[in-house]
Amino acid sequence: MITVFIEPDNQSLSFEKLNTVLMLQKRLGLRVNDALVIRGTELLTPDCKLEDGDHIRIRKVVSTG
């Protein structure tokens, strides 16, 4: 089970059977550049593997340009 916390929505979700960050982003309807994906203190790239028990933070990128 992978636990995901989405900011700034303050939403917590759980997923099973996600292999990569890219799969997670697709499941959430996010494009690669829409959000930062963080595990602990590490920024993850779309090709990073996800493991059972991971706690992932999704920080949506907001442009106020």
Biopython code that builds the backbone (N, CA, C, O; Angstrom):
import numpy as np
from Bio.PDB.StructureBuilder import StructureBuilder

atoms = [
    (1, "MET", "N", (0.849, -1.174, 0.000)),
    (1, "MET", "CA", (0.000, 0.000, 0.000)),
    (1, "MET", "C", (0.899, 1.242, 0.000)),
    (1, "MET", "O", (1.832, 1.342, 0.796)),
    (2, "ILE", "N", (0.615, 2.155, -0.873)),
    (2, "ILE", "CA", (1.348, 3.421, -0.969)),
    (2, "ILE", "C", (0.416, 4.530, -0.514)),
    (2, "ILE", "O", (-0.691, 4.675, -1.033)),
    (3, "THR", "N", (0.868, 5.310, 0.457)),
    (3, "THR", "CA", (0.076, 6.413, 0.986)),
    (3, "THR", "C", (0.542, 7.707, 0.338)),
    (3, "THR", "O", (1.738, 7.989, 0.278)),
    (4, "VAL", "N", (-0.416, 8.488, -0.147)),
    (4, "VAL", "CA", (-0.108, 9.731, -0.856)),
    (4, "VAL", "C", (-0.836, 10.884, -0.168)),
    (4, "VAL", "O", (-2.041, 10.819, 0.077)),
    (5, "PHE", "N", (-0.077, 11.945, 0.139)),
    (5, "PHE", "CA", (-0.670, 13.159, 0.699)),
    (5, "PHE", "C", (-0.516, 14.254, -0.350)),
    (5, "PHE", "O", (0.593, 14.527, -0.809)),
    (6, "ILE", "N", (-1.625, 14.881, -0.730)),
    (6, "ILE", "CA", (-1.625, 15.882, -1.792)),
    (6, "ILE", "C", (-1.761, 17.269, -1.191)),
    (6, "ILE", "O", (-2.703, 17.552, -0.451)),
    (7, "GLU", "N", (-0.795, 18.139, -1.523)),
    (7, "GLU", "CA", (-0.823, 19.542, -1.096)),
    (7, "GLU", "C", (-1.136, 20.400, -2.312)),
    (7, "GLU", "O", (-0.695, 20.028, -3.399)),
    (8, "PRO", "N", (-1.830, 21.472, -2.231)),
    (8, "PRO", "CA", (-2.381, 22.122, -1.048)),
    (8, "PRO", "C", (-3.787, 21.649, -0.705)),
    (8, "PRO", "O", (-4.451, 22.253, 0.138)),
    (9, "ASP", "N", (-4.256, 20.572, -1.347)),
    (9, "ASP", "CA", (-5.618, 20.078, -1.129)),
    (9, "ASP", "C", (-5.809, 19.425, 0.243)),
    (9, "ASP", "O", (-6.939, 19.217, 0.683)),
    (10, "ASN", "N", (-4.691, 19.101, 0.919)),
    (10, "ASN", "CA", (-4.734, 18.386, 2.203)),
    (10, "ASN", "C", (-5.570, 17.120, 2.104)),
    (10, "ASN", "O", (-6.410, 16.840, 2.958)),
    (11, "GLN", "N", (-5.319, 16.362, 1.043)),
    (11, "GLN", "CA", (-6.049, 15.127, 0.775)),
    (11, "GLN", "C", (-5.090, 13.951, 0.917)),
    (11, "GLN", "O", (-3.959, 14.009, 0.434)),
    (12, "SER", "N", (-5.532, 12.896, 1.571)),
    (12, "SER", "CA", (-4.726, 11.697, 1.751)),
    (12, "SER", "C", (-5.402, 10.529, 1.033)),
    (12, "SER", "O", (-6.595, 10.284, 1.211)),
    (13, "LEU", "N", (-4.624, 9.815, 0.218)),
    (13, "LEU", "CA", (-5.133, 8.682, -0.552)),
    (13, "LEU", "C", (-4.208, 7.487, -0.381)),
    (13, "LEU", "O", (-3.039, 7.649, -0.031)),
    (14, "SER", "N", (-4.719, 6.302, -0.624)),
    (14, "SER", "CA", (-3.910, 5.086, -0.601)),
    (14, "SER", "C", (-4.103, 4.345, -1.914)),
    (14, "SER", "O", (-5.205, 4.301, -2.460)),
    (15, "PHE", "N", (-3.011, 3.760, -2.420)),
    (15, "PHE", "CA", (-3.046, 3.032, -3.687)),
    (15, "PHE", "C", (-2.304, 1.715, -3.534)),
    (15, "PHE", "O", (-1.356, 1.599, -2.757)),
    (16, "GLU", "N", (-2.753, 0.738, -4.286)),
    (16, "GLU", "CA", (-2.049, -0.529, -4.394)),
    (16, "GLU", "C", (-1.569, -0.684, -5.832)),
    (16, "GLU", "O", (-2.137, -0.096, -6.753)),
    (17, "LYS", "N", (-0.550, -1.456, -6.009)),
    (17, "LYS", "CA", (-0.061, -1.842, -7.331)),
    (17, "LYS", "C", (0.333, -0.670, -8.217)),
    (17, "LYS", "O", (-0.040, -0.628, -9.389)),
    (18, "LEU", "N", (1.076, 0.272, -7.675)),
    (18, "LEU", "CA", (1.685, 1.329, -8.481)),
    (18, "LEU", "C", (3.179, 1.051, -8.514)),
    (18, "LEU", "O", (3.812, 0.926, -7.465)),
    (19, "ASN", "N", (3.749, 0.952, -9.713)),
    (19, "ASN", "CA", (5.163, 0.611, -9.829)),
    (19, "ASN", "C", (6.073, 1.828, -9.900)),
    (19, "ASN", "O", (7.190, 1.800, -9.384)),
    (20, "THR", "N", (5.598, 2.901, -10.539)),
    (20, "THR", "CA", (6.461, 4.064, -10.753)),
    (20, "THR", "C", (5.716, 5.358, -10.418)),
    (20, "THR", "O", (4.494, 5.383, -10.276)),
    (21, "VAL", "N", (6.494, 6.419, -10.299)),
    (21, "VAL", "CA", (5.928, 7.749, -10.070)),
    (21, "VAL", "C", (5.027, 8.132, -11.239)),
    (21, "VAL", "O", (3.975, 8.735, -11.029)),
    (22, "LEU", "N", (5.415, 7.795, -12.459)),
    (22, "LEU", "CA", (4.607, 8.124, -13.629)),
    (22, "LEU", "C", (3.222, 7.474, -13.542)),
    (22, "LEU", "O", (2.223, 8.104, -13.889)),
    (23, "MET", "N", (3.156, 6.239, -13.088)),
    (23, "MET", "CA", (1.859, 5.565, -12.918)),
    (23, "MET", "C", (1.008, 6.302, -11.884)),
    (23, "MET", "O", (-0.202, 6.442, -12.061)),
    (24, "LEU", "N", (1.636, 6.772, -10.808)),
    (24, "LEU", "CA", (0.923, 7.529, -9.781)),
    (24, "LEU", "C", (0.378, 8.826, -10.356)),
    (24, "LEU", "O", (-0.779, 9.178, -10.123)),
    (25, "GLN", "N", (1.211, 9.536, -11.107)),
    (25, "GLN", "CA", (0.780, 10.800, -11.698)),
    (25, "GLN", "C", (-0.386, 10.584, -12.660)),
    (25, "GLN", "O", (-1.329, 11.375, -12.671)),
    (26, "LYS", "N", (-0.335, 9.534, -13.458)),
    (26, "LYS", "CA", (-1.442, 9.238, -14.379)),
    (26, "LYS", "C", (-2.709, 8.918, -13.613)),
    (26, "LYS", "O", (-3.791, 9.365, -13.993)),
    (27, "ARG", "N", (-2.592, 8.146, -12.532)),
    (27, "ARG", "CA", (-3.761, 7.782, -11.720)),
    (27, "ARG", "C", (-4.403, 9.024, -11.120)),
    (27, "ARG", "O", (-5.623, 9.079, -10.961)),
    (28, "LEU", "N", (-3.581, 10.033, -10.783)),
    (28, "LEU", "CA", (-4.089, 11.269, -10.192)),
    (28, "LEU", "C", (-4.499, 12.300, -11.245)),
    (28, "LEU", "O", (-5.022, 13.360, -10.901)),
    (29, "GLY", "N", (-4.264, 11.996, -12.524)),
    (29, "GLY", "CA", (-4.621, 12.922, -13.593)),
    (29, "GLY", "C", (-3.666, 14.100, -13.688)),
    (29, "GLY", "O", (-4.054, 15.190, -14.109)),
    (30, "LEU", "N", (-2.417, 13.882, -13.296)),
    (30, "LEU", "CA", (-1.405, 14.938, -13.324)),
    (30, "LEU", "C", (-0.412, 14.695, -14.448)),
    (30, "LEU", "O", (-0.026, 13.557, -14.714)),
    (31, "ARG", "N", (-0.004, 15.771, -15.103)),
    (31, "ARG", "CA", (1.088, 15.669, -16.065)),
    (31, "ARG", "C", (2.408, 15.717, -15.305)),
    (31, "ARG", "O", (2.429, 16.089, -14.132)),
    (32, "VAL", "N", (3.483, 15.353, -15.941)),
    (32, "VAL", "CA", (4.787, 15.252, -15.287)),
    (32, "VAL", "C", (5.196, 16.555, -14.608)),
    (32, "VAL", "O", (5.754, 16.517, -13.511)),
    (33, "ASN", "N", (4.940, 17.693, -15.221)),
    (33, "ASN", "CA", (5.369, 18.975, -14.669)),
    (33, "ASN", "C", (4.322, 19.665, -13.800)),
    (33, "ASN", "O", (4.511, 20.817, -13.410)),
    (34, "ASP", "N", (3.233, 18.990, -13.493)),
    (34, "ASP", "CA", (2.166, 19.586, -12.689)),
    (34, "ASP", "C", (2.452, 19.582, -11.195)),
    (34, "ASP", "O", (1.850, 20.354, -10.449)),
    (35, "ALA", "N", (3.370, 18.718, -10.747)),
    (35, "ALA", "CA", (3.573, 18.578, -9.304)),
    (35, "ALA", "C", (4.957, 18.030, -8.996)),
    (35, "ALA", "O", (5.569, 17.341, -9.813)),
    (36, "LEU", "N", (5.437, 18.352, -7.800)),
    (36, "LEU", "CA", (6.644, 17.736, -7.263)),
    (36, "LEU", "C", (6.218, 16.468, -6.539)),
    (36, "LEU", "O", (5.205, 16.456, -5.839)),
    (37, "VAL", "N", (6.982, 15.416, -6.706)),
    (37, "VAL", "CA", (6.709, 14.149, -6.026)),
    (37, "VAL", "C", (7.854, 13.903, -5.062)),
    (37, "VAL", "O", (9.012, 13.825, -5.471)),
    (38, "ILE", "N", (7.533, 13.783, -3.791)),
    (38, "ILE", "CA", (8.544, 13.757, -2.737)),
    (38, "ILE", "C", (8.365, 12.511, -1.874)),
    (38, "ILE", "O", (7.256, 12.181, -1.456)),
    (39, "ARG", "N", (9.494, 11.817, -1.612)),
    (39, "ARG", "CA", (9.519, 10.697, -0.664)),
    (39, "ARG", "C", (10.562, 11.059, 0.390)),
    (39, "ARG", "O", (11.760, 11.082, 0.107)),
    (40, "GLY", "N", (10.099, 11.341, 1.608)),
    (40, "GLY", "CA", (11.017, 11.805, 2.650)),
    (40, "GLY", "C", (11.556, 13.170, 2.276)),
    (40, "GLY", "O", (10.804, 14.141, 2.186)),
    (41, "THR", "N", (12.869, 13.244, 2.058)),
    (41, "THR", "CA", (13.496, 14.493, 1.628)),
    (41, "THR", "C", (13.968, 14.416, 0.177)),
    (41, "THR", "O", (14.692, 15.298, -0.286)),
    (42, "GLU", "N", (13.567, 13.380, -0.535)),
    (42, "GLU", "CA", (14.049, 13.126, -1.887)),
    (42, "GLU", "C", (12.984, 13.468, -2.929)),
    (42, "GLU", "O", (11.849, 13.000, -2.837)),
    (43, "LEU", "N", (13.351, 14.287, -3.919)),
    (43, "LEU", "CA", (12.475, 14.543, -5.062)),
    (43, "LEU", "C", (12.573, 13.359, -6.011)),
    (43, "LEU", "O", (13.669, 12.877, -6.301)),
    (44, "LEU", "N", (11.436, 12.895, -6.492)),
    (44, "LEU", "CA", (11.404, 11.720, -7.354)),
    (44, "LEU", "C", (11.119, 12.115, -8.794)),
    (44, "LEU", "O", (10.342, 13.034, -9.054)),
    (45, "THR", "N", (11.747, 11.420, -9.721)),
    (45, "THR", "CA", (11.501, 11.602, -11.146)),
    (45, "THR", "C", (10.455, 10.575, -11.595)),
    (45, "THR", "O", (10.221, 9.593, -10.891)),
    (46, "PRO", "N", (9.825, 10.787, -12.757)),
    (46, "PRO", "CA", (8.758, 9.887, -13.204)),
    (46, "PRO", "C", (9.168, 8.411, -13.307)),
    (46, "PRO", "O", (8.318, 7.530, -13.185)),
    (47, "ASP", "N", (10.451, 8.135, -13.528)),
    (47, "ASP", "CA", (10.884, 6.745, -13.682)),
    (47, "ASP", "C", (11.252, 6.063, -12.359)),
    (47, "ASP", "O", (11.607, 4.885, -12.367)),
    (48, "CYS", "N", (11.176, 6.763, -11.236)),
    (48, "CYS", "CA", (11.516, 6.181, -9.930)),
    (48, "CYS", "C", (10.497, 5.113, -9.545)),
    (48, "CYS", "O", (9.292, 5.266, -9.747)),
    (49, "LYS", "N", (11.022, 4.035, -8.986)),
    (49, "LYS", "CA", (10.175, 2.930, -8.526)),
    (49, "LYS", "C", (9.542, 3.266, -7.188)),
    (49, "LYS", "O", (10.176, 3.883, -6.333)),
    (50, "LEU", "N", (8.298, 2.863, -7.007)),
    (50, "LEU", "CA", (7.604, 3.005, -5.738)),
    (50, "LEU", "C", (7.541, 1.644, -5.063)),
    (50, "LEU", "O", (7.376, 0.619, -5.725)),
    (51, "GLU", "N", (7.673, 1.640, -3.748)),
    (51, "GLU", "CA", (7.670, 0.398, -2.981)),
    (51, "GLU", "C", (6.469, 0.359, -2.051)),
    (51, "GLU", "O", (5.955, 1.401, -1.643)),
    (52, "ASP", "N", (6.030, -0.833, -1.723)),
    (52, "ASP", "CA", (4.962, -1.011, -0.754)),
    (52, "ASP", "C", (5.385, -0.372, 0.567)),
    (52, "ASP", "O", (6.498, -0.604, 1.038)),
    (53, "GLY", "N", (4.510, 0.423, 1.162)),
    (53, "GLY", "CA", (4.821, 1.100, 2.418)),
    (53, "GLY", "C", (5.356, 2.515, 2.245)),
    (53, "GLY", "O", (5.577, 3.212, 3.236)),
    (54, "ASP", "N", (5.571, 2.957, 0.997)),
    (54, "ASP", "CA", (6.056, 4.325, 0.760)),
    (54, "ASP", "C", (5.014, 5.349, 1.193)),
    (54, "ASP", "O", (3.809, 5.133, 1.066)),
    (55, "HIS", "N", (5.512, 6.461, 1.704)),
    (55, "HIS", "CA", (4.684, 7.625, 2.021)),
    (55, "HIS", "C", (5.149, 8.736, 1.089)),
    (55, "HIS", "O", (6.275, 9.224, 1.196)),
    (56, "ILE", "N", (4.283, 9.120, 0.190)),
    (56, "ILE", "CA", (4.611, 10.074, -0.867)),
    (56, "ILE", "C", (3.838, 11.365, -0.643)),
    (56, "ILE", "O", (2.665, 11.353, -0.271)),
    (57, "ARG", "N", (4.529, 12.486, -0.879)),
    (57, "ARG", "CA", (3.890, 13.796, -0.810)),
    (57, "ARG", "C", (3.883, 14.370, -2.225)),
    (57, "ARG", "O", (4.917, 14.439, -2.890)),
    (58, "ILE", "N", (2.692, 14.779, -2.669)),
    (58, "ILE", "CA", (2.528, 15.438, -3.971)),
    (58, "ILE", "C", (2.306, 16.917, -3.682)),
    (58, "ILE", "O", (1.338, 17.285, -3.016)),
    (59, "ARG", "N", (3.190, 17.752, -4.175)),
    (59, "ARG", "CA", (3.058, 19.185, -3.998)),
    (59, "ARG", "C", (2.782, 19.806, -5.360)),
    (59, "ARG", "O", (3.679, 19.941, -6.191)),
    (60, "LYS", "N", (1.515, 20.184, -5.573)),
    (60, "LYS", "CA", (1.123, 20.755, -6.855)),
    (60, "LYS", "C", (1.855, 22.063, -7.096)),
    (60, "LYS", "O", (1.998, 22.887, -6.192)),
    (61, "VAL", "N", (2.316, 22.242, -8.321)),
    (61, "VAL", "CA", (3.031, 23.447, -8.710)),
    (61, "VAL", "C", (2.024, 24.461, -9.207)),
    (61, "VAL", "O", (1.236, 24.177, -10.109)),
    (62, "VAL", "N", (2.051, 25.654, -8.612)),
    (62, "VAL", "CA", (1.099, 26.698, -8.971)),
    (62, "VAL", "C", (1.883, 27.878, -9.540)),
    (62, "VAL", "O", (2.797, 28.393, -8.898)),
    (63, "SER", "N", (1.524, 28.293, -10.729)),
    (63, "SER", "CA", (2.157, 29.458, -11.343)),
    (63, "SER", "C", (1.238, 30.659, -11.173)),
    (63, "SER", "O", (0.059, 30.607, -11.525)),
    (64, "THR", "N", (1.784, 31.732, -10.634)),
    (64, "THR", "CA", (0.995, 32.953, -10.466)),
    (64, "THR", "C", (1.492, 34.049, -11.383)),
    (64, "THR", "O", (1.256, 35.233, -11.140)),
    (65, "GLY", "N", (2.192, 33.643, -12.455)),
    (65, "GLY", "CA", (2.877, 34.500, -13.371)),
    (65, "GLY", "C", (2.102, 35.545, -14.020)),
    (65, "GLY", "O", (2.644, 36.310, -14.817)),
]
sb = StructureBuilder()
sb.init_structure("model")
sb.init_model(0)
sb.init_chain("A")
sb.init_seg("    ")
for serial, (resi, resn, name, xyz) in enumerate(atoms, 1):
    if name == "N":
        sb.init_residue(resn, " ", resi, " ")
    sb.init_atom(name, np.array(xyz, "f"), 0.0, 1.0, " ", f" {name:<3s}", serial, name[0])
structure = sb.get_structure()
